[in-house]
Amino acid sequence: MLDHLGNWSRNHYCGVLREKNIGESVCLMGWVQKERDLGSLIFVDLRDFSGIVQLVFNNDTDSALYEKAQGLRSEFVIAVKGKPRERSNKNPNIPTGNIEVLVDELKILNTSEVPPIYVKDGDNVDETMRLKYRTLDLRKPEMQRNLRLRSKISQLTRNFFIDHNFVEIETPMLTKPTPEGARDYLVPSRINKGKFYALPQSPQLMKQLLMVGGFDRYIQITKCFRDEDLRANRQPEFTQIDMEMSFMSQEEIMDLNEEFIQMLYREIKGVELSSPFKKLPYNEAMDRFGSDKPDLRFAMEIQNISQLVKDSSFKVFSEATKDGKSVRCLLAKGLGKDLSRKKIDKLEDFVKTYGAKGLAWIKINEDGIQSPIAKFLDKELDAIIESLEAEVGDIILIVADEDSTVLAALGALRLHLAREFNLIDENHDEILWITDFPQFEYSQEENRYVAMHHPFTHPLEEDIPKLEENPSEVRAKAYDLVINGDEVGGGSIRINNSDLQEKMFKALGFSKEDAEEKFGFLLDAFKYGAPPHGGIAYGLDRLTMIFTGADNIRDVIAFPKTQSATCLMTGAPVEVSDKQLDELNIEVK
């Protein structure tokens, strides 16, 4: 028979007991971490969310209690009463290591089968097991810390923006399908047969309508849903810190959000960040780092050597200096001795996954230059080395191709080398804004231009005349916040004029009828005095990863999905009954 809690009332948490509590009467509750029977003494580590404390059951003072404690096993749920005392064999590895609790009374509140995974950090259990037995995994101290810190970030966020005159408003979870961006999760309507809602990819249109409605400053911590191909650190459902502001310029929005990030660093890490944050235009970020979310915690910038090799007899280089193509490289300082021919071959395979046709290289050794392309280069070889100020021990890694391919390959290679050779300074964070994004990017799949951010982003005023004839040259009033190579937030100034919004839809290939059908409610609202407005949204999951140091997004979400968008714990998604499908007027093909 299990014990009932009765009128017992917990008065302390396990992990907070210290020497000052010696002699007090304490009542603790939690899970058995482990037990050790030494004959006349039983030691039990009791765990709750705050930590672990050692319990002692003494056969000489209470044999009945001792006999009951002999039945305790890992993950039993218990409550105890007793008094802390000084521990003879102190444990410096835990905060409660100087004391132990001599137990007077014990209640076994629930038993446990042998757990399929250990409830301890660093157990290296397969991730599928962690996700299948998530409730056990959540008991681990690391998961407890991560999710409690996530809660703290949410609380600090709400307090900050409420103090800055924002109002928290919930927007609908059942909304209208959108034609742009990732695929929607569709929800069939039982009442309106044959019609569907969509779960929101973001509250974008609703928060803009709130600005038209005069709320001035809106904030929401909300779930968003995207039915897209997943990567390691993406989830089909994720949480956004979403905001919108009226009558504010791009600079004012960025300044306010710098204050917000400074507050989080101060409250969570005890770090004072200087401002203003660094700013890089998109084109410069791509040219220097091959990425619109560069990690600035290490050097190794991409160098353009096209002019140095444009007249080379090496056709691979000279042919790649024509329009839309380039020859660029990375100078890997001091890595020449670490990169054998075999390792370089692996790097070549690596860049080929990004579309590059090959990887040329030049090593500067003490006994001279080593390179498979040296025989094709004459004065160009010396010019490259001199231009890059390469020294003995360095290696130059070169890609020649279309600009987009070169930048993608070298940007990825830069990160790969930094991680492989521990070039990243983990002791500080690098934060910057990326600005002046292209308004459009060309989709080969759809054979048209699509919005790089979304169709409601305002173009730079000087680029508006290019909307119809030169869309590739139009820049947007868009801005992303990047921390340590991760985009944690993205925003823009929005279009608040019906005529300009219609021009944007036209540039995106929407007919007037299509635009009216899909966005008529927004265009109608703009007719009645929409204020200038803009906003930004942060990924709460990614922010939490940065502040916890987690490597995997699933470690900061209570019940995440796998990369195939399934839940190993519940088995979702699942087939449903014919009756349910009939009610929804749906047939599965």
Secondary structure as the mmCIF struct_conf table of DSSP 4:
data_model
#
loop_
_struct_conf.conf_type_id
_struct_conf.id
_struct_conf.beg_label_comp_id
_struct_conf.beg_label_asym_id
_struct_conf.beg_label_seq_id
_struct_conf.end_label_comp_id
_struct_conf.end_label_asym_id
_struct_conf.end_label_seq_id
HELX_LH_PP_P HELX_LH_PP_P1 LEU A 2 HIS A 4
TURN_TY1_P TURN_TY1_P1 GLY A 6 ASN A 7
HELX_RH_3T_P HELX_RH_3T_P1 CYS A 14 VAL A 16
HELX_RH_3T_P HELX_RH_3T_P2 GLU A 19 ASN A 21
TURN_TY1_P TURN_TY1_P2 ILE A 22 GLY A 23
STRN STRN1 VAL A 26 ASP A 37
BEND BEND1 GLY A 39 SER A 40
STRN STRN2 LEU A 41 ASP A 48
TURN_TY1_P TURN_TY1_P3 PHE A 49 SER A 50
STRN STRN3 GLY A 51 ASN A 58
TURN_TY1_P TURN_TY1_P4 ASN A 59 THR A 61
HELX_RH_AL_P HELX_RH_AL_P1 SER A 63 ALA A 69
TURN_TY1_P TURN_TY1_P5 GLN A 70 GLY A 71
TURN_TY1_P TURN_TY1_P6 SER A 74 GLU A 75
STRN STRN4 VAL A 77 GLU A 86
BEND BEND2 SER A 88 ASN A 89
TURN_TY1_P TURN_TY1_P7 PRO A 92 ASN A 93
BEND BEND3 ILE A 94 ILE A 94
TURN_TY1_P TURN_TY1_P8 PRO A 95 ASN A 98
STRN STRN5 ILE A 99 ASN A 110
HELX_LH_PP_P HELX_LH_PP_P2 GLU A 113 PRO A 115
BEND BEND4 PRO A 116 ILE A 117
BEND BEND5 VAL A 119 LYS A 120
TURN_TY1_P TURN_TY1_P9 ASP A 121 GLY A 122
HELX_RH_AL_P HELX_RH_AL_P2 GLU A 127 LYS A 132
TURN_TY1_P TURN_TY1_P10 TYR A 133 TYR A 133
HELX_RH_AL_P HELX_RH_AL_P3 ARG A 134 ASP A 137
TURN_TY1_P TURN_TY1_P11 LEU A 138 ARG A 139
BEND BEND6 LYS A 140 LYS A 140
HELX_RH_AL_P HELX_RH_AL_P4 PRO A 141 ASP A 163
TURN_TY1_P TURN_TY1_P12 HIS A 164 ASN A 165
STRN STRN6 VAL A 167 GLU A 168
BEND BEND7 MET A 173 LEU A 174
STRN STRN7 THR A 175 THR A 175
BEND BEND8 PRO A 179 ALA A 182
HELX_LH_PP_P HELX_LH_PP_P3 ARG A 183 ASP A 184
STRN STRN8 TYR A 185 PRO A 188
BEND BEND9 ARG A 190 ASN A 192
TURN_TY1_P TURN_TY1_P13 LYS A 193 GLY A 194
STRN STRN9 PHE A 196 LEU A 199
BEND BEND10 GLN A 201 GLN A 201
BEND BEND11 PRO A 203 PRO A 203
HELX_RH_AL_P HELX_RH_AL_P5 GLN A 204 VAL A 212
TURN_TY1_P TURN_TY1_P14 GLY A 213 GLY A 214
STRN STRN10 ARG A 217 PHE A 225
TURN_TY1_P TURN_TY1_P15 ALA A 232 ASN A 233
BEND BEND12 PRO A 236 PRO A 236
STRN STRN11 GLU A 237 SER A 246
BEND BEND13 PHE A 247 PHE A 247
HELX_RH_AL_P HELX_RH_AL_P6 GLN A 250 LEU A 264
HELX_RH_PI_P HELX_RH_PI_P1 TYR A 265 LYS A 269
BEND BEND14 SER A 275 PRO A 276
HELX_LH_PP_P HELX_LH_PP_P4 PHE A 277 PHE A 277
STRN STRN12 LYS A 278 PRO A 281
HELX_RH_AL_P HELX_RH_AL_P7 TYR A 282 PHE A 289
BEND BEND15 GLY A 290 LYS A 293
BEND BEND16 ARG A 297 PHE A 298
STRN STRN13 ILE A 302 ASN A 304
HELX_RH_AL_P HELX_RH_AL_P8 SER A 306 VAL A 309
TURN_TY1_P TURN_TY1_P16 LYS A 310 ASP A 311
BEND BEND17 SER A 313 SER A 313
HELX_RH_AL_P HELX_RH_AL_P9 LYS A 315 SER A 318
HELX_RH_3T_P HELX_RH_3T_P3 GLU A 319 THR A 321
BEND BEND18 LYS A 322 LYS A 322
TURN_TY1_P TURN_TY1_P17 ASP A 323 GLY A 324
STRN STRN14 LYS A 325 ALA A 332
TURN_TY1_P TURN_TY1_P18 LYS A 333 GLY A 334
TURN_TY1_P TURN_TY1_P19 GLY A 336 ASP A 338
HELX_RH_AL_P HELX_RH_AL_P10 ARG A 341 LYS A 352
TURN_TY1_P TURN_TY1_P20 THR A 353 GLY A 355
BEND BEND19 LYS A 357 LYS A 357
STRN STRN15 ALA A 360 ASN A 365
TURN_TY1_P TURN_TY1_P21 GLU A 366 ASP A 367
STRN STRN16 GLY A 368 GLN A 370
TURN_TY1_P TURN_TY1_P22 PRO A 372 ILE A 373
HELX_RH_3T_P HELX_RH_3T_P4 ALA A 374 PHE A 376
BEND BEND20 ASP A 378 ASP A 378
HELX_RH_AL_P HELX_RH_AL_P11 LYS A 379 LEU A 388
TURN_TY1_P TURN_TY1_P23 GLU A 389 GLU A 389
TURN_TY1_P TURN_TY1_P24 VAL A 392 GLY A 393
STRN STRN17 ILE A 395 GLU A 402
HELX_RH_AL_P HELX_RH_AL_P12 ASP A 403 GLU A 420
TURN_TY1_P TURN_TY1_P25 PHE A 421 ASN A 422
BEND BEND21 ILE A 424 ILE A 424
TURN_TY1_P TURN_TY1_P26 GLU A 426 ASN A 427
BEND BEND22 HIS A 428 HIS A 428
STRN STRN18 ILE A 431 THR A 435
STRN STRN19 PRO A 438 PRO A 438
BEND BEND23 GLN A 439 GLN A 439
STRN STRN20 PHE A 440 SER A 443
TURN_TY1_P TURN_TY1_P27 GLN A 444 ASN A 447
STRN STRN21 ARG A 448 ALA A 451
BEND BEND24 MET A 452 HIS A 453
TURN_TY1_P TURN_TY1_P28 PRO A 455 PHE A 456
STRN STRN22 THR A 457 THR A 457
HELX_LH_PP_P HELX_LH_PP_P5 HIS A 458 HIS A 458
STRN STRN23 PRO A 459 PRO A 459
HELX_LH_PP_P HELX_LH_PP_P6 LEU A 460 LEU A 460
HELX_RH_3T_P HELX_RH_3T_P5 GLU A 461 LYS A 466
TURN_TY1_P TURN_TY1_P29 LEU A 467 GLU A 469
HELX_RH_3T_P HELX_RH_3T_P6 PRO A 471 GLU A 473
STRN STRN24 ARG A 475 ALA A 476
BEND BEND25 LYS A 477 LYS A 477
STRN STRN25 ALA A 478 ILE A 483
TURN_TY1_P TURN_TY1_P30 ASN A 484 GLY A 485
STRN STRN26 ASP A 486 ILE A 493
STRN STRN27 ARG A 494 ARG A 494
HELX_LH_PP_P HELX_LH_PP_P7 ILE A 495 ILE A 495
HELX_RH_AL_P HELX_RH_AL_P13 SER A 498 ALA A 507
TURN_TY1_P TURN_TY1_P31 LEU A 508 GLY A 509
HELX_RH_AL_P HELX_RH_AL_P14 LYS A 512 PHE A 526
TURN_TY1_P TURN_TY1_P32 LYS A 527 GLY A 529
HELX_LH_PP_P HELX_LH_PP_P8 ALA A 530 PRO A 532
STRN STRN28 HIS A 533 GLY A 539
HELX_RH_AL_P HELX_RH_AL_P15 LEU A 540 THR A 548
TURN_TY1_P TURN_TY1_P33 GLY A 549 GLY A 549
BEND BEND26 ASP A 551 ASN A 552
HELX_RH_3T_P HELX_RH_3T_P7 ILE A 553 VAL A 556
BEND BEND27 ILE A 557 PHE A 559
TURN_TY1_P TURN_TY1_P34 GLN A 563 SER A 564
BEND BEND28 ALA A 565 ALA A 565
TURN_TY1_P TURN_TY1_P35 LEU A 568 THR A 570
BEND BEND29 PRO A 573 PRO A 573
HELX_RH_AL_P HELX_RH_AL_P16 ASP A 578 GLU A 583
TURN_TY1_P TURN_TY1_P36 LEU A 584 ASN A 585
#
